Amino acid sequence: MRKIKTICAVSLVSLLFLTSCVHHTPFVQEHYFEAMGDEGEVVMTFSVEDASRIIDMSDAETGIFSALLKRVDRVSFALYNQSKSEDSSLSDYSFYGGAEGNIPSFLTNTSLLYSKEWDKIEEEENHYYRNDYLGLDVYSPKSGLLLFASDEYMKAYNDTYKERTKKIESGLANRMADGLFGVYIRSPQTMIDIGIEIPQAVLSKTLSIMLVFEEDDEQNIVLNGEITMESDKLAKSLSILLKSSYISTKRRNREPLGDLTGLFTLDENKVSIANMLMNDQQIESITGLFSPLTTLAAGER
């Protein structure tokens, strides 16, 4: 039940904000999501307009959030595992994050205050609004930003707004923001399914993973990324593992290998992935994090 609830809520939060784009955000000098990325967190960020090219959001255009949907430009959230168990999957994770866009703080919070679906929660000197049906806490602390969380709203408020500290370096963050959507994991405990298997023993020696999903000139979805290991030797081993896994997957699926030149490159303790073509199954695995339960975004069970 916990897994189902978390998947539903994460999918909803992603889909709540997927239509339109007038860019208004209080974060001008740096990206909002740069303050995410504690150890083990899976940080995801996407441009609403760009992500709509591969994510079906038609069911998210009606329902209780339809008015807000038209105002959001970017959604960023972090999945985190409270139990710290290595056996957990992403469906066991809680989440927090924020939506940026044309969000007037006073009007948004006033609407929540007078909505019967939302209860006002007082915590310390702060307050926010909770919807038990959706399993969601939300509040707009400043125009241009709507914070949300599945379990700990104050984590979102303190970590990404009130007492924010940059955890993702600007160069990586810029690459993530330029793609259809970007992923960052520091000291990963798990790995999202991108069609390349990375053993747990290798993940435990990984400092960070940055992945960006983009369109190439032929409008194919490709993966670019950078994986930083604890040592140069480990990076070399990972480079060999990635290439071997990629070739095995292609042969198993009876797909052409294509040009492997420059696909996986090594630079000291970093392995780069360049323009790896994603097949339909891999794309479905990624977009499945956002879109399996679009009926919830319309306010339905």
N, C-alpha and C positions, 0 to 999 in steps of 0.2 A: 504493500500500500504506500509505503514511504517513497519507493522508487517511482511509482506511477505519479504520485503527487508532485515530486520534484521535477520530473520530465514535463508534466503538464504546465507547471508554473514557469519553468525556464522557457518553454516554447511560447507560452503566453506573453511573457515579458518581451521576448524578441519580436513577436508578431504584433504586439500592442502598438508599436510605433513604426510600422512599415508602410507608410504612404506619404509622399510629398517631401518638400525640402526648401524651407526658407531658413537660411543659416543665421541663427542668433545663438551665441554661446558666451558665457562669462570667461571662457578659457581661450585667450588669444595668443599668449606667449608660449603656451605648451598645450599638449593634448590632455583632455580630462582623464583618459584612461592611463596616463603615465604614472598615476599614483596607485595603480593596482599592481599586482604581481608579487605578493608574498610567496614564500616557499610553498610549492605544491599547488598554487592557484593556477587555474586555466583562464586566461584573460582573452576575451573575444571582443572585437569592435568591428562595426560595419556601417558604411554609408547606406542610408535607407534607399536612396535613388539607385545606387550601383547594385546593391544586393538584390533589388527587385528584378534584375535581369535573369536571375537563376532561382529565385525563391517565389513560389506561388503565394501571393498575398491577397487573392480575391476575397477569401472568406473573412479577412481581417478588416474589411472596409465598412462593415456594419457592426451594430452592437453598441455596448455601453461605452466603448472607448473611441468610437468613430470620429468624434469631434477633435479629440486630441491627436489622433493618428495623422491628421492632415498638417500638423504643425511640427513634426519631428524630423530632424536631419540626420542625426547619428545616435546609435545605441551602443553602449559599451557595458560589459558585465564581466564579473569574475566568479568562476565556480570554485568552491573550496570544500574540503572534506573535513568535517569537524571531528570524525573518529580517528583520522590519520591512518586508517587501515590500508595496507598495500593491496588487499583483495577487493577494494571498492572499485566500482565503475563510475562513470560520470553521472549516471542516474542517481547515485547516492549523495551527490554533492548539493550543498546549499549554494545560494548565489546572492550577489548584491551588485549594484551598478547605477548607471544614470542614462537618461535620454536627454540629448541636447537639441535645441531648436527654438522655434517661435513659441515659447511657453511663458505666458505672463504669470508670474508667481502668485500675485494676489488673487487673480481670477481663478486660477487652477485650485489653489488651496481653499478658496471660498466655496467652489463647486463641490469639493470633497467634504467640506464641513457640513453642507446642507444635503448631502446625498445619504439616503437611508442605507445604502450598501456599504458605507464606510464608517468606521468607528474611530473617534479621536482618541489617541493614546498619548498619555503624558509620561515622559521619562526624563529624569533629571530636570534641566531647565528647557528641555526641548519637547516638541510634540510632533506627531505624524499621524497618518491615517491607515487603518488596517481593514482589509477585506478578508474575512475568514473563508468565504466561499472560494476565493481565488488563491488563498494562502499567500497574500502579498501585502507589504507595507510600502507606502509611498508618501512623498512630500516634496514640494518645490522650495528649497531654501533661498533661491535667488532666480530672478527671471532668466530664462534660457536653459534651466536645468531642472529636471525632475529625477529625484533619487528614488530607488526602489530596492527592496530586499525580500528574500523569502523567510528569513529567520531573525536577522539582526540588523534592523534599520540603522542603529547607532554606529555600526561598523561602517556602513556606507557613508554616513554623515561625517564621522571623524576621519576615516582613512582617505576619503576622496575629496572632501570639501573643507571641513573646519581645520583639521590638523594634517593636511596632505603633505606627503613627502614623495618625490619622484623615485620610482623603482625601475622604470623602463627607460633606457637611454634614448635620447632624442632621435638618433639616427634610425634605430629600430622602430620607434614609434611612428616616425614619418613614413617609413615603408609600409607599416601596417595600415596607416590611415589612407594611403594612396591606392590600396587594393580594393577588390569587391568586399572582402573582409579579411581581417588579420587575427592571428592567434599568437599568444605569448605564454610560455610556461617556464617558470624558474624552479630549479630543483624538482623536476617532474616526478610525481608519484604514479601517474597514469599517462596514457597517450591516446589522443583522438585517432580514429581510424582514417588514415590517408592512403591505405593500400600498401603501406610498407610496415612490416613488423619490426619493432624494436624491443628486444628482450628486456625484462625487468632488471636484469643484472647490468645492462648497458644504461638504462634510464637512471639507475642509482649513481652512476658516474657522470651524469649529464648536468652541466651548470644551467643551461637555458636552451629553449627551443623557440624560434620565431618562424612562423609560417604566414605566407601571404598568398591568397588566391586571387588570380587576375585573369583578364582576357588577353589573348594574343591578337595579332593582326587579323587572323582568320576567325576571331571571336570564339576560339576554343578556350576552355578553362584550363589554366596551367597553375602549377604550384611553384613558388619560389620560397626559399627559406634559408635559415642559418642555425646550425646546431653547434653549441659551444660545449666542449668536453673538459674534463679536469686536466688532461695532459695532451701533448702532441701525439703520443703513442696511441692513446685511446681514440683520438680523432681519426688517425690513420685506419685503425681497426673498424671504426664505424663507417668510414667511407667505403671500405671493401664490403661490409655487411649490407649497406644500402644498395650498392650496385648489384650485388648478388640477389638480394630480395626483389629488386626491381625486375631483373631479367627473369627470375623464376615466376613472378606474377604474370609477366607478359606472355611467357611460354605456356603457362597453365591456362590462360584465357585465350590462347591462340591469337594474340595480337602482335603486330609487327613491332620489332624492337625500336626502330627508328635510329636516329643519330645519337649515340651516347656521348659524343664529344662535349665536354663541359657540363654534362648533366650533374655530376657530383664532383666538386673540386675541394681541395684541401689547402688550408692556410693556417699553419701552426696548429692550434687546438680547436680550429673551427672548420666545420664541413658545410659547404654551401650547396643548395639545390637550385638549379636554374631551369626554369621553363619546362617542368615535368608535366607532360600532358595527362590530364585527369580523365578517366573514362566515366561513363554514366553511373556505374555502381559506386565509384569513389565519391562522385559529386552528391549522390543520394545519401551516402553515409554522413557527409559533412552537413548538408542542408537539413538532414533529419534532426539535427540539434535544434533547429529553429522552427520547423514547420509541421510536425506530425499531428498536431492537435489544433488545427486552425479554428475549429468550432468553439474552442474556449475563448479565443480572441473576440468572437462574436457574442460572448456572454452566455454560452450554452454549455450544458454538461455533455 
